[in-house]
Amino acid sequence: MTRGDKDRLLDILSATTEVQEIMSKDLSAQANEKVKLRALERLIEIIGEATSRLSDETTSQMPLVKWRLIKNSRVMLAHEYFRISGNQVLDIAKTDIPFLQSAVRDVLERA
């Protein structure tokens, strides 16, 4: 079964929603913070993988989204994980994910 752009956009929307849910919880204990970071890393990897398989036609509908940065984040987390700090993961979750979620939601609503 092949997955199309709409399926991938829905995957991105689901993962961005999970990121925002995680970010809204107070997980201040050190052990919880590690679990939170690992969950965020995995969700960013999922978003990056789905993004890497979107067609140019779909990504061109969201020209302000930094597609290359999203794809590179996945690659860095999967292959260069030792170069990414927890603060960088949190920064992506706080600043980039909400913007991406909004853009994807807009495209899906227009479809």
N, C-alpha and C positions, 0 to 999 in steps of 0.2 A: 504494500500500500504506500503510495507516495503522499507526501504531505505538501500542501500548497502554502502560499504566502499567508492566507487567512489563518490556517492552523498555526503557523509559526508566530503570527501576530498575537493570536490568542495565548500561545505559550509565553510570549514576552509579557503580555498583560497580566497573566496569572503570576508569573515570577516577580514582576515589579510590585504587585499587590502583596505578595508574601514578604518582600523586602520591607515594604512600608509597615506591615504588621509587626515584623521583628523590631524595626527601629522605634516603634511606638511603645514597646515594652521596656520596663526598667529592669535590666538584668545586670545589676551592679556588682554582684559577687564575681570574683575572679574566674571561677570555673564556668559560670554562666556566660561571662563575657567571651571566653574562648569558644564556647558552643555557638554563641551568637555570630562571632566572626566566621567560623567555619560554615555556618548556614548561609551567611551573606556571600561568602566566596563561591559556594556551590550555585547559588541562585544567579550570581553574576556570570558564572561559566555557562549556565543554561541560556541566559539572555544572549550572551556572546555567540553561542553556537547557533541559536535560532536566527540571530541577526546575520550571521555569515552565510546563511542559506536563503535569505530574502532576495528577490529579483531586483534588478536596477529600477524597474518600473515602480515597484512598491517603495523602495527607499527614496526615490526622487520625489515622492509625495510629501516627504518630511525632510526638506533640505537643511533645516537647522540642527538636526540630530547629528551628532558626531559618530557616524557609523564606524569609521576606522578605529577610533578610540575604543568603542565598545568591543569590536572584534579583537583588538590588541589586548584588552583587559582579560578576555577569556584565555588567550594564548599565554599571557604572563602568569595568570593564576594556575594554569595547568602545567606549564613547562618551566617557568621562571619564578615559581612561588616564593622562593627565598629572597626575591628582590622587592616583594610587595609587603608593605607594613600594614598593621591593623588600622592605623590612621588613614591610610590611602583607601582601604576597603570601606571604612566608615564614610569617608568623604564622597566616594562614588555613590554610596547608598543615600547620602543626604542630599547631594546636589544633582547628580546626573540621572538617577533613577526616576525621581518625580517628573522631570522634564520629558524623559523617554516615555513614561507611562501616559502622560497627557497627549503626546504626539500620536502614539499608537491608538489610544482610545478615540481620538478625533478621526483617524483614518478608518477605523472599524465602524464608527458611527456613520460615516459617509458612504460606506460600501453597501 
